[in-house]
Amino acid sequence: MIGVALLVFREVLEASLIISVVCAATRGVAHRGWYVSGGIALGAAGAVLVALGAGFISGLVGGAGQEVFNAAVLLIAVAMIGWHVVWMSRHSREMVQEMNAVGGAVRTGSSSLTMLLAVVALAVLREGSEIVLFLYGMLASGTGMHGLIGGTAIGIAGGAALGFALYAGLLRIPLRHLFGFTNGMLALLAAGLASDAARFLVQGNLLPAWGTQIWNLSWLLPNGSMLGRVLSVLVGYDASPSGIQIVFYLVTLTLLVTGMRWSARALLPRPTPTS
């Protein structure tokens, strides 16, 4: 049971950290709860389908189908998050004014809700498929049903609790600073996801590594440690990244920061010409 609980906890934690940051970034959006629930349901259903078709997926693209699938999921999430942070840079001031005026019942357009649904679903899909595959393997190896159910319940509860704690902490940030802070977190999160996508493509021999270990901090903070996994999700930490991972990370972060600044600058009033 302990082994099951730890693995499920790890995967649920990774998904819940992403969901928590995204939920904080869409604070006050009307009907957000329905979209979060819908994203979780879609992701869970998709995770079961992916797990059932894992053998077929792995055989695609010359045997690199699983790596390509993982990279595609991550890059779609990067695109959705990037779209949102640029959009929020343009509309955050308007949202703060509306939230202060109507107590949080904000109706923003479809951008935030679409991003919320997609990123939640992709996060649950990615981590959930790994959980389903692991549980199926444990069941096939003779692990008892009571141990699987108990360990799964403990892991889900623990991972969700830490994710909620992060969310509660983010909500303590003053409203006027919240969207800027969460936009920065989302930009780092997206850069980390892009780096992970590059790692999967290297594993599938679809991209050059450009150096297998540019540095190695495993002696200080291993990827598999609790803090290492949390930082991996939140800021894209990797104890021993390849060169192509660093390139993906920096390019993604640069594009997002540039887009956010350009979008915010577009709101500044233009000087009136003097006669």
Secondary structure, 3 states (H helix, E strand, C coil): CHHHHHHHHHHHHHHHHHHHHHHHHCCCECCHHHHHHHHHHHHHHHHHHHHHCHHHHHCHHHHCHHHHHHHHHHHHHHHHHHHHHHHHHHHHHHHHHHHHHHCCCECCCHHHHHHHHHHHHHHHHHHHHHHHHHHHHHHHCCCCHHHHHHHHHHHHHHHHHHHHHHHHHHHCCCHHHHHHHHHHHHHHHHHHHHHHHHHHHHHCCCCCCCCCCCCCCCCCCCCCCHHHHHHHHHHCCCCCCCHHHHHHHHHHHHHHHHHHHHHHHCCCCCCCCCC
